[in-house]
Amino acid sequence: MDINVRKRSQVQVVQLRGQLRMGPAVDSLRQTMEEAVGAGDTRFVINLSEVPMIDSSGIGLLVKLLASTKQRGGNLKLLQPSKFAIQTLRLVGVLNLFEVYDAEDAAVESFS
Amino acid sequence: MSSKADGGSKDLRELLQLTIPAKSEAVASVTDAVGETLTGLEVPEQKRLEICLAVQEALVNGVVHGCGNDPSKSVTCRLESDGDGRIIIVVTDPGPGFNLASVSDPKRGENLYADHGRGVYLIHQLMDKVQFERGGAEIRMWKY
C-alpha cells in the first residue's frame, strides 16, 4: 500500500492507494498514524478513493484511530470511500461513526 | 450427496488450490489469486469483491486463530465452481476450531470501537451460505 501524508491547515491528509488489509498495509498505516499522533497531530482526513477493499483488520485500525484522535480532541474523517468500502463499513455498523466527505476541501475545512 | 440446489458438492470444478504459511503477509497473495481467477471467469466486480473479502477474512481467521500466527503451520484455500457459475470456497487450518457461540455481534455498542471481532460476521454477511466443519477449523462458503 502507498501512503502519502500532506498537511493542509493543521490537518493531516493521508492518501492511501491499495487494499487496506491485514499485513504490510495495515501495519504501515498503523505506524504512520502512530508517529503522527505521537508528534501531536490529532486532525486527520483519510483519502480512501483508491482503496477498493478494507478488511476487518483495516476497519479495526480505523475505528481505533478514530477513538484515539477524538480522545485527544481531534477527529479522523473519511474522504471519498469507494462504494464497496462504504458497504463494508455499513455492514459492520461503523459507517455512522465517521464523518464522510466527497471533497478534500470540505473535509479539511470541516475542522475549522 | 447434496444437490446443486442446496449448494452441495455435485459437479464441482476445482479452479484453484493454494497453501500458505500462517503469517499475515502471506494472506494477500491468496486473496489476489482468487480475485484474478474470478476476473478471468468474468465474475461481476461486486460479486468478486464480496468473495475476495470473505476469503480474506477466512484466511486471516485461519492464520491468527487456527495457527496462532505460527508460520511453521499452514492454511489452505480451495476455490471451486459448479456449472451454473456458483462459487464455492473452502479454507482449512490445522487448529482446534472455535466456539461459534462465542462470536459476539460487532454491531453491539460495546464492540463498535473494538479492533477485532468482525471477520466471521462479515463472512456471513457477504456470502450466501456458510458452513463450519471440524469445529470451525474448516469453513465452506458459497456465493450464488
Boltz contact constraints between the chains, C-beta under 6 A:
constraints:
  - contact:
      token1: [A, 21]
      token2: [B, 56]
      max_distance: 6.0
  - contact:
      token1: [A, 22]
      token2: [B, 24]
      max_distance: 6.0
  - contact:
      token1: [A, 22]
      token2: [B, 60]
      max_distance: 6.0
  - contact:
      token1: [A, 23]
      token2: [B, 24]
      max_distance: 6.0
  - contact:
      token1: [A, 23]
      token2: [B, 25]
      max_distance: 6.0
  - contact:
      token1: [A, 23]
      token2: [B, 28]
      max_distance: 6.0
  - contact:
      token1: [A, 24]
      token2: [B, 25]
      max_distance: 6.0
  - contact:
      token1: [A, 53]
      token2: [B, 53]
      max_distance: 6.0
  - contact:
      token1: [A, 55]
      token2: [B, 56]
      max_distance: 6.0
  - contact:
      token1: [A, 56]
      token2: [B, 57]
      max_distance: 6.0
  - contact:
      token1: [A, 56]
      token2: [B, 118]
      max_distance: 6.0
  - contact:
      token1: [A, 56]
      token2: [B, 119]
      max_distance: 6.0
  - contact:
      token1: [A, 56]
      token2: [B, 122]
      max_distance: 6.0
  - contact:
      token1: [A, 60]
      token2: [B, 115]
      max_distance: 6.0
  - contact:
      token1: [A, 60]
      token2: [B, 116]
      max_distance: 6.0
  - contact:
      token1: [A, 63]
      token2: [B, 113]
      max_distance: 6.0
  - contact:
      token1: [A, 64]
      token2: [B, 115]
      max_distance: 6.0
  - contact:
      token1: [A, 67]
      token2: [B, 113]
      max_distance: 6.0
  - contact:
      token1: [A, 84]
      token2: [B, 49]
      max_distance: 6.0
  - contact:
      token1: [A, 91]
      token2: [B, 125]
      max_distance: 6.0
  - contact:
      token1: [A, 92]
      token2: [B, 106]
      max_distance: 6.0
  - contact:
      token1: [A, 92]
      token2: [B, 118]
      max_distance: 6.0
  - contact:
      token1: [A, 93]
      token2: [B, 107]
      max_distance: 6.0
  - contact:
      token1: [A, 94]
      token2: [B, 112]
      max_distance: 6.0
